[in-house]
C-alpha cells in the first residue's frame, strides 16, 4: 500500500510538472513573437526561455521519479521465473520484511545437481563434460550416471575446489540435501614403467607441480618439480621429474620449507 501511494503521488507530481511546462512553453512562444515584433525586450525573452527550460527539466525529473516508484512497486510482488515447489516459508503474512530478506525457499526444475569438493592434487584432472557415477546413501540399490558441468577456479573454506555435476539418469526418490558419493574413472593407455605416488604428496602453485624429496644424508627436504600424468587406482602417475629410489614426503607437505631438516616418522617412533 505504501508503494502504491508513492506511485500515486509521483503521477500527480508529473501531471503538475507537465501543466507548468505547457504554460512555460506558451509564455515563451508569446514573448518570442513580441520580441520579433519589437514589443518585448531581450531580457524578457531570456527569462521566458529560462522558465521554459526549467519546466522541461522538472518534467523529466518527475518522469524519472515516477518510473523509479513504479519499479519499487513491482519489487513488492515476487514472481518465480520458473515453475516449482515451495519447500520452506521463513516469513508470515503481514510481517514487515526488509529488502533482500528471504521469505521462502523454492525448488524448481527436474535437473538434479550434485556439488563436491575436490583436493588440489586432483582437480586438474577433472574437466567439464567428464563422466562420473553417483550413489546416494539412501538409494544404495541404484547407480546414477552424471557428467561434470562446472569446475571451480578458486578453493572453498575447506581448501578444496567445488565441482558441480548434473545427473543424467534421474529418480523421483532423489531429494535436495541428500548426501552422495561420486566416483571418477581416470584412464590412460600408457601405464607401464612409470612411477606412482599418493595424490596428496603433490603440491601445486599455479601451473607448477612439485614434491618434497628427503635427503637421508643431510636430513633435509628439497622441492623437486615434476610433471604429473593421470590418476590410477594405485596412485598418481609421475611422467618426469622423479626417479625410482627417491624418498618423497607424504605428510605435512604444506608446512615444509626449502632446506628444512626433518626426520622420518619411523625413526622418530623408534626413538620414542
TORRO-512794 format. One record per residue: residue in one letter; x, y, z of N, C-alpha, C in turn. Coordinates in steps of 0.05 Angstrom, whole numbers. Layout:
BEGIN
<atom 'A' <X Y Z> <X Y Z> <X Y Z>> ...
***
This chain:
BEGIN
<atom 'X' <17 -24 0> <0 0 0> <17 25 0>> <atom 'X' <39 25 16> <56 48 17> <68 54 -11>> <atom 'X' <77 33 -25> <88 36 -51> <68 47 -71>> <atom 'X' <43 38 -69> <22 47 -86> <16 77 -82>> <atom 'X' <16 85 -57> <12 114 -51> <34 131 -62>> <atom 'X' <59 121 -60> <81 136 -71> <78 140 -101>> <atom 'X' <69 118 -115> <65 120 -144> <44 140 -151>> <atom 'X' <22 141 -135> <1 160 -140> <11 189 -136>> <atom 'X' <28 193 -116> <39 219 -112> <57 228 -135>> <atom 'X' <73 209 -144> <91 215 -166> <76 221 -192>> <atom 'X' <54 207 -196> <38 212 -220> <26 240 -219>> <atom 'X' <16 248 -195> <5 275 -192> <26 296 -196>> <atom 'X' <51 291 -186> <73 310 -190> <80 313 -219>> <atom 'X' <79 291 -234> <85 292 -262> <64 308 -278>> <atom 'X' <39 304 -271> <17 319 -284> <21 349 -279>> <atom 'X' <28 356 -254> <32 384 -247> <56 395 -262>> <atom 'X' <77 380 -264> <101 390 -279> <95 393 -308>> <atom 'X' <79 375 -320> <72 377 -348> <55 402 -354>> <atom 'X' <37 407 -335> <20 431 -338> <36 457 -337>> <atom 'X' <55 458 -318> <72 481 -316> <91 484 -340>> <atom 'X' <99 461 -350> <116 462 -375> <100 473 -398>> <atom 'X' <75 464 -401> <59 474 -423> <54 504 -421>> <atom 'X' <50 513 -396> <46 542 -391> <71 557 -398>> <atom 'X' <94 547 -389> <120 560 -395> <126 561 -425>> <atom 'X' <119 540 -439> <123 539 -468> <106 560 -482>> <atom 'X' <80 562 -473> <63 582 -485> <73 610 -479>> <atom 'X' <82 616 -455> <93 642 -448> <117 648 -465>> <atom 'X' <134 628 -469> <158 633 -485> <152 639 -514>> <atom 'X' <133 624 -525> <125 629 -553> <113 657 -555>> <atom 'X' <97 665 -536> <84 692 -537> <105 714 -535>> <atom 'X' <124 711 -516> <145 732 -513> <163 733 -538>> <atom 'X' <169 709 -549> <186 708 -573> <174 723 -596>> <atom 'X' <148 720 -600> <134 734 -622> <134 764 -616>> <atom 'X' <130 772 -591> <131 800 -584> <159 812 -588>> <atom 'X' <180 796 -582> <207 805 -586> <213 809 -615>> <atom 'X' <204 790 -632> <208 793 -660> <194 817 -672>> <atom 'X' <171 824 -659> <156 848 -669> <167 873 -656>> <atom 'X' <187 871 -639> <198 895 -626> <183 905 -603>> <atom 'X' <164 889 -592> <148 897 -570> <157 885 -543>> <atom 'X' <179 871 -543> <189 859 -518> <219 860 -518>> <atom 'X' <231 862 -494> <260 864 -492> <273 837 -492>> <atom 'X' <299 838 -496> <315 813 -496> <316 800 -469>> <atom 'X' <315 816 -448> <315 806 -421> <289 790 -415>> <atom 'X' <267 800 -425> <241 786 -422> <242 759 -437>> <atom 'X' <254 760 -461> <256 735 -477> <274 715 -462>> <atom 'X' <296 723 -452> <314 705 -437> <301 693 -413>> <atom 'X' <285 710 -398> <271 700 -375> <251 679 -382>> <atom 'X' <236 684 -404> <215 664 -413> <228 638 -422>> <atom 'X' <251 641 -435> <265 617 -444> <276 601 -420>> <atom 'X' <287 614 -401> <297 601 -377> <274 587 -362>> <atom 'X' <251 600 -361> <228 587 -347> <219 562 -362>> <atom 'X' <220 564 -388> <212 540 -405> <232 517 -401>> <atom 'X' <257 523 -402> <277 502 -398> <276 490 -370>> <atom 'X' <270 507 -350> <267 497 -323> <243 478 -321>> <atom 'X' <221 486 -334> <197 469 -334> <202 442 -347>> <atom 'X' <218 442 -369> <224 417 -382> <242 399 -365>> <atom 'X' <261 411 -351> <278 395 -333> <262 383 -310>> <atom 'X' <243 399 -298> <226 389 -277> <208 366 -286>> <atom 'X' <199 369 -311> <182 347 -322> <198 321 -326>> <atom 'X' <222 324 -336> <239 300 -340> <245 287 -313>> <atom 'X' <251 303 -292> <257 292 -266> <232 279 -254>> <atom 'X' <209 291 -258> <184 279 -248> <178 252 -262>> <atom 'X' <184 250 -288> <180 225 -302> <199 203 -292>> <atom 'X' <224 211 -286> <243 191 -275> <235 182 -247>> <atom 'X' <225 201 -231> <216 194 -204> <193 174 -205>> <atom 'X' <174 179 -224> <152 161 -227> <161 133 -236>> <atom 'X' <179 132 -255> <189 106 -264> <203 91 -241>> <atom 'X' <218 105 -225> <231 92 -202> <211 82 -182>> <atom 'X' <190 97 -177> <169 89 -158> <154 65 -168>> <atom 'X' <149 65 -195> <135 42 -207> <152 17 -205>> <atom 'X' <178 20 -208> <197 -2 -206> <197 -13 -177>> <atom 'X' <197 5 -158> <196 -3 -130> <170 -18 -123>> <atom 'X' <148 -9 -136> <122 -23 -132> <123 -51 -144>> <atom 'X' <137 -54 -166> <140 -81 -178> <155 -100 -159>> <atom 'X' <174 -88 -144> <190 -104 -125> <174 -116 -102>> <atom 'X' <150 -104 -97> <134 -113 -75> <120 -139 -82>> <atom 'X' <120 -148 -107> <109 -173 -115> <131 -191 -125>> <atom 'X' <134 -214 -112> <155 -233 -120> <143 -254 -140>> <atom 'X' <157 -256 -162> <148 -275 -183> <170 -294 -190>> <atom 'X' <164 -320 -189> <184 -340 -197> <186 -342 -227>> <atom 'X' <211 -344 -238> <215 -345 -266> <208 -372 -278>> <atom 'X' <207 -392 -260> <201 -420 -269> <181 -432 -250>> <atom 'X' <168 -453 -258> <150 -468 -241> <167 -483 -220>> <atom 'X' <155 -486 -196> <170 -500 -175> <152 -506 -151>> <atom 'X' <165 -513 -130> <151 -521 -105> <163 -507 -82>> <atom 'X' <147 -493 -65> <157 -480 -41> <163 -501 -20>> <atom 'X' <189 -501 -12> <197 -521 8> <200 -510 36>> <atom 'X' <201 -484 39> <203 -471 65> <193 -443 64>> <atom 'X' <179 -434 85> <169 -407 87> <181 -395 113>> <atom 'X' <196 -373 110> <211 -362 133> <198 -336 143>> <atom 'X' <176 -327 130> <162 -303 139> <132 -308 139>> <atom 'X' <118 -292 154> <89 -295 156> <74 -272 143>> <atom 'X' <49 -276 137> <32 -255 126> <30 -232 145>> <atom 'X' <32 -207 134> <31 -182 149> <57 -176 165>> <atom 'X' <76 -193 162> <102 -188 175> <118 -167 159>> <atom 'X' <130 -148 173> <147 -128 159> <174 -140 153>> <atom 'X' <182 -139 128> <207 -150 119> <224 -128 106>> <atom 'X' <250 -133 105> <268 -114 92> <275 -123 64>> <atom 'X' <285 -104 48> <293 -111 21> <315 -132 21>> <atom 'X' <312 -152 5> <332 -173 4> <329 -195 25>> <atom 'X' <310 -193 42> <306 -213 63> <292 -238 51>> <atom 'X' <302 -261 59> <290 -286 50> <263 -290 63>> <atom 'X' <243 -296 46> <216 -302 57> <207 -330 51>> <atom 'X' <220 -343 32> <213 -371 25> <235 -383 8>> <atom 'X' <234 -410 7> <253 -425 -10> <237 -442 -29>> <atom 'X' <247 -444 -53> <233 -459 -74> <252 -477 -89>> <atom 'X' <242 -501 -95> <257 -520 -112> <243 -520 -139>> <atom 'X' <259 -517 -160> <247 -516 -187> <263 -534 -206>> <atom 'X' <249 -542 -227> <263 -557 -248> <266 -586 -241>> <atom 'X' <271 -602 -262> <274 -631 -258> <304 -639 -257>> <atom 'X' <322 -621 -263> <350 -627 -263> <360 -629 -234>> <atom 'X' <376 -650 -229> <388 -654 -202> <418 -650 -205>> <atom 'X' <429 -632 -189> <457 -626 -190> <470 -634 -163>> <atom 'X' <495 -643 -165> <510 -651 -141> <536 -634 -140>> <atom 'X' <543 -624 -117> <568 -609 -114> <586 -623 -94>> <atom 'X' <611 -626 -102> <631 -639 -85> <655 -621 -82>> <atom 'X' <673 -627 -63> <698 -613 -60> <721 -631 -68>> <atom 'X' <738 -622 -87> <760 -638 -97> <786 -626 -88>> <atom 'X' <805 -642 -77> <831 -632 -69> <847 -621 -92>> <atom 'X' <866 -603 -86> <881 -590 -107> <898 -610 -124>> <atom 'X' <906 -633 -112> <921 -652 -127> <906 -667 -148>> <atom 'X' <879 -665 -147> <862 -680 -166> <846 -662 -184>> <atom 'X' <842 -637 -176> <823 -620 -192> <833 -615 -220>> <atom 'X' <859 -616 -225> <869 -611 -252> <863 -633 -271>> <atom 'X' <854 -656 -260> <848 -679 -277> <818 -680 -285>> <atom 'X' <802 -662 -273> <773 -662 -278> <767 -640 -297>> <atom 'X' <751 -646 -318> <744 -627 -338> <714 -627 -342>> <atom 'X' <704 -605 -353> <675 -603 -359> <667 -625 -380>> <atom 'X' <645 -638 -375> <636 -659 -393> <646 -687 -385>> <atom 'X' <664 -689 -365> <675 -714 -356> <653 -731 -343>> <atom 'X' <651 -757 -350> <630 -774 -338> <637 -782 -309>> <atom 'X' <617 -788 -294> <621 -797 -266> <597 -814 -259>> <atom 'X' <600 -828 -236> <578 -845 -226> <572 -835 -197>> <atom 'X' <547 -834 -191> <538 -823 -165> <520 -844 -151>> <atom 'X' <526 -847 -125> <508 -864 -108> <499 -848 -84>> <atom 'X' <474 -850 -77> <463 -837 -54> <460 -857 -31>> <atom 'X' <466 -848 -7> <466 -866 16> <439 -879 20>> <atom 'X' <418 -864 15> <391 -874 19> <380 -890 -4>> <atom 'X' <395 -889 -27> <387 -904 -51> <410 -922 -60>> <atom 'X' <420 -938 -42> <444 -954 -47> <440 -974 -69>> <atom 'X' <414 -980 -77> <409 -1000 -97> <412 -990 -125>> <atom 'X' <419 -965 -129> <419 -953 -156> <444 -936 -159>> <atom 'X' <456 -938 -183> <479 -921 -191> <469 -901 -212>> <atom 'X' <475 -875 -208> <466 -855 -226> <489 -845 -243>> <atom 'X' <484 -843 -269> <504 -832 -287> <503 -802 -286>> <atom 'X' <526 -789 -287> <527 -760 -285> <550 -749 -302>> <atom 'X' <551 -723 -306> <573 -710 -320> <580 -684 -306>> <atom 'X' <605 -676 -309> <615 -651 -296> <605 -627 -313>> <atom 'X' <593 -608 -300> <583 -584 -314> <598 -559 -305>> <atom 'X' <613 -560 -284> <628 -537 -275> <651 -545 -256>> <atom 'X' <675 -533 -261> <698 -538 -244> <707 -512 -233>> <atom 'X' <707 -509 -206> <714 -484 -193> <742 -476 -198>> <atom 'X' <747 -450 -198> <774 -439 -203> <787 -430 -177>> <atom 'X' <771 -426 -156> <782 -417 -130> <773 -436 -109>> <atom 'X' <790 -441 -88> <783 -460 -67> <762 -449 -48>> <atom 'X' <749 -468 -34> <729 -460 -14> <743 -457 13>> <atom 'X' <728 -453 34> <739 -451 61> <753 -477 70>> <atom 'X' <745 -499 58> <757 -525 65> <781 -531 48>> <atom 'X' <791 -511 33> <814 -514 15> <811 -534 -7>> <atom 'X' <786 -541 -13> <780 -558 -36> <767 -542 -58>> <atom 'X' <766 -552 -82> <755 -537 -105> <727 -548 -111>> <atom 'X' <707 -531 -113> <680 -541 -118> <676 -551 -147>> <atom 'X' <665 -574 -149> <659 -586 -175> <629 -593 -176>> <atom 'X' <615 -585 -196> <586 -590 -199> <581 -611 -220>> <atom 'X' <563 -629 -214> <556 -650 -234> <526 -650 -238>> <atom 'X' <518 -658 -262> <489 -660 -269> <482 -689 -273>> <atom 'X' <461 -698 -259> <452 -726 -262> <439 -730 -289>> <atom 'X' <449 -750 -304> <437 -756 -330> <413 -775 -326>> <atom 'X' <416 -794 -308> <394 -811 -301> <382 -801 -275>> <atom 'X' <356 -798 -274> <343 -786 -250> <324 -806 -237>> <atom 'X' <315 -799 -214> <296 -816 -199> <280 -798 -181>> <atom 'X' <254 -803 -180> <237 -786 -164> <243 -787 -134>> <atom 'X' <259 -807 -126> <266 -810 -98> <289 -792 -90>> <atom 'X' <303 -780 -109> <325 -763 -103> <314 -736 -94>> <atom 'X' <324 -726 -71> <315 -701 -60> <338 -682 -54>> <atom 'X' <333 -656 -55> <355 -637 -48> <365 -642 -20>> <atom 'X' <391 -639 -16> <403 -642 10> <413 -670 16>> <atom 'X' <408 -690 -2> <417 -717 3> <448 -718 0>> <atom 'X' <460 -735 16> <489 -740 14> <494 -759 -9>> <atom 'X' <516 -754 -23> <522 -771 -47> <552 -778 -48>> <atom 'X' <558 -801 -59> <586 -809 -65> <590 -808 -95>> <atom 'X' <611 -794 -103> <617 -790 -131> <642 -806 -138>> <atom 'X' <641 -821 -160> <664 -837 -169> <672 -828 -197>> <atom 'X' <698 -821 -200> <710 -815 -226> <728 -837 -234>> <atom 'X' <730 -842 -260> <748 -862 -271> <768 -848 -289>> <atom 'X' <794 -849 -281> <815 -837 -297> <830 -860 -312>> <atom 'X' <831 -857 -338> <844 -878 -354> <866 -866 -372>> <atom 'X' <885 -883 -378> <907 -876 -396> <920 -902 -405>> <atom 'X' <925 -904 -431> <936 -929 -442> <965 -933 -435>> <atom 'X' <980 -911 -429> <1008 -913 -423> <1013 -916 -393>> <atom 'X' <1014 -940 -384> <1017 -944 -355> <1042 -958 -347>> <atom 'X' <1056 -971 -366> <1079 -987 -358> <1104 -970 -353>> <atom 'X' <1119 -979 -333> <1145 -967 -328> <1145 -939 -316>> <atom 'X' <1124 -930 -304> <1124 -903 -292> <1120 -904 -262>> <atom 'X' <1127 -882 -249> <1125 -881 -221> <1097 -872 -212>> <atom 'X' <1088 -883 -189> <1063 -876 -178> <1067 -866 -150>> <atom 'X' <1054 -844 -143> <1055 -833 -116> <1027 -827 -106>> <atom 'X' <1023 -825 -80> <997 -817 -70> <990 -789 -79>> <atom 'X' <966 -783 -86> <959 -756 -96> <965 -734 -76>> <atom 'X' <963 -739 -50> <966 -718 -30> <994 -708 -27>> <atom 'X' <1014 -722 -39> <1042 -713 -36> <1049 -691 -56>> <atom 'X' <1032 -688 -77> <1037 -669 -98> <1026 -642 -90>> <atom 'X' <1043 -621 -92> <1035 -594 -85> <1034 -577 -110>> <atom 'X' <1014 -560 -112> <1011 -544 -136> <1013 -514 -131>> <atom 'X' <1027 -499 -148> <1028 -470 -147> <1024 -460 -176>> <atom 'X' <1000 -450 -182> <994 -443 -209> <995 -467 -227>> <atom 'X' <1011 -466 -248> <1014 -488 -267> <1036 -507 -258>> <atom 'X' <1050 -501 -237> <1073 -517 -228> <1065 -538 -208>> <atom 'X' <1076 -562 -211> <1072 -583 -192> <1099 -593 -181>> <atom 'X' <1100 -599 -155> <1125 -608 -144> <1120 -626 -120>> <atom 'X' <1141 -640 -112> <1140 -657 -88> <1164 -649 -71>> <atom 'X' <1163 -657 -45> <1186 -653 -27> <1201 -679 -26>> <atom 'X' <1227 -678 -33> <1244 -701 -33> <1263 -700 -9>> <atom 'X' <1265 -722 6> <1281 -724 30> <1309 -734 24>> <atom 'X' <1329 -720 34> <1357 -729 31> <1366 -742 56>> <atom 'X' <1370 -769 56> <1377 -783 81> <1404 -776 92>> <atom 'X' <1422 -764 75> <1449 -757 84> <1448 -731 101>> <atom 'X' <1434 -711 91> <1433 -685 105> <1408 -682 122>> <atom 'X' <1389 -701 119> <1363 -699 133> <1348 -674 126>> <atom 'X' <1352 -664 101> <1338 -640 91> <1318 -647 69>> <atom 'X' <1299 -630 66> <1279 -634 44> <1284 -613 23>> <atom 'X' <1279 -620 -2> <1283 -602 -25> <1260 -604 -44>> <atom 'X' <1252 -581 -54> <1230 -580 -73> <1239 -591 -100>> <atom 'X' <1223 -609 -112> <1230 -621 -137> <1207 -619 -157>> <atom 'X' <1211 -604 -178> <1190 -600 -198> <1184 -626 -213>> <atom 'X' <1158 -632 -217> <1151 -657 -231> <1130 -651 -252>> <atom 'X' <1125 -670 -270> <1104 -669 -289> <1086 -693 -283>> <atom 'X' <1061 -688 -277> <1043 -709 -269> <1027 -719 -293>> <atom 'X' <1018 -744 -291> <1001 -756 -311> <973 -760 -300>> <atom 'X' <961 -783 -307> <934 -788 -299> <933 -802 -272>> <atom 'X' <910 -802 -260> <906 -815 -234> <896 -843 -238>> <atom 'X' <911 -862 -228> <903 -890 -230> <893 -900 -202>> <atom 'X' <883 -924 -201> <872 -934 -176> <894 -937 -155>> <atom 'X' <919 -941 -163> <940 -944 -144> <956 -919 -138>> <atom 'X' <950 -897 -152> <963 -872 -146> <965 -854 -170>> <atom 'X' <979 -832 -167> <982 -812 -188> <1008 -817 -204>> <atom 'X' <1005 -818 -230> <1027 -824 -247> <1046 -799 -249>> <atom 'X' <1072 -804 -246> <1093 -783 -249> <1106 -788 -276>> <atom 'X' <1102 -769 -294> <1114 -772 -321> <1144 -765 -321>> <atom 'X' <1152 -745 -306> <1180 -738 -305> <1185 -721 -280>> <atom 'X' <1211 -719 -273> <1219 -703 -250> <1225 -719 -225>> <atom 'X' <1220 -745 -225> <1224 -761 -202> <1236 -788 -211>> <atom 'X' <1254 -797 -195> <1268 -823 -201> <1261 -844 -181>> <atom 'X' <1262 -869 -189> <1258 -891 -171> <1279 -891 -149>> <atom 'X' <1271 -896 -125> <1290 -897 -103> <1291 -872 -86>> <atom 'X' <1280 -850 -97> <1280 -825 -81> <1258 -827 -59>> <atom 'X' <1263 -813 -37> <1244 -813 -15> <1227 -788 -16>> <atom 'X' <1201 -791 -17> <1183 -768 -20> <1167 -764 6>> <atom 'X' <1165 -739 15> <1150 -733 39> <1120 -736 34>> <atom 'X' <1106 -750 51> <1078 -756 47> <1060 -741 66>> <atom 'X' <1070 -730 88> <1054 -716 107> <1065 -688 113>> <atom 'X' <1047 -669 118> <1055 -642 125> <1069 -627 102>> <atom 'X' <1062 -634 77> <1076 -622 55> <1072 -592 52>> <atom 'X' <1050 -582 63> <1045 -553 61> <1059 -537 83>> <atom 'X' <1072 -550 101> <1086 -536 123> <1116 -536 119>> <atom 'X' <1126 -548 98> <1155 -551 94> <1166 -526 80>> <atom 'X' <1192 -522 84> <1207 -501 71> <1233 -513 59>> <atom 'X' <1244 -500 39> <1268 -510 26> <1291 -512 46>> <atom 'X' <1303 -536 47> <1326 -540 64> <1319 -546 93>> <atom 'X' <1293 -549 99> <1285 -555 127> <1295 -583 135>> <atom 'X' <1305 -586 159> <1313 -612 169> <1290 -627 181>> <atom 'X' <1286 -652 174> <1264 -668 184> <1275 -696 190>> <atom 'X' <1259 -712 203> <1266 -739 210> <1243 -757 201>> <atom 'X' <1249 -780 189> <1228 -799 181> <1212 -808 205>> <atom 'X' <1185 -811 202> <1168 -818 224> <1176 -845 237>> <atom 'X' <1185 -864 221> <1192 -890 232> <1215 -887 252>> <atom 'X' <1235 -870 245> <1257 -867 263> <1249 -852 288>> <atom 'X' <1230 -833 286> <1221 -818 309> <1206 -837 328>> <atom 'X' <1189 -855 315> <1173 -873 331> <1192 -893 346>> <atom 'X' <1213 -901 333> <1232 -920 346> <1245 -906 370>> <atom 'X' <1252 -881 368> <1265 -867 390> <1246 -863 413>> <atom 'X' <1220 -861 408> <1200 -858 429> <1196 -885 443>> 
***
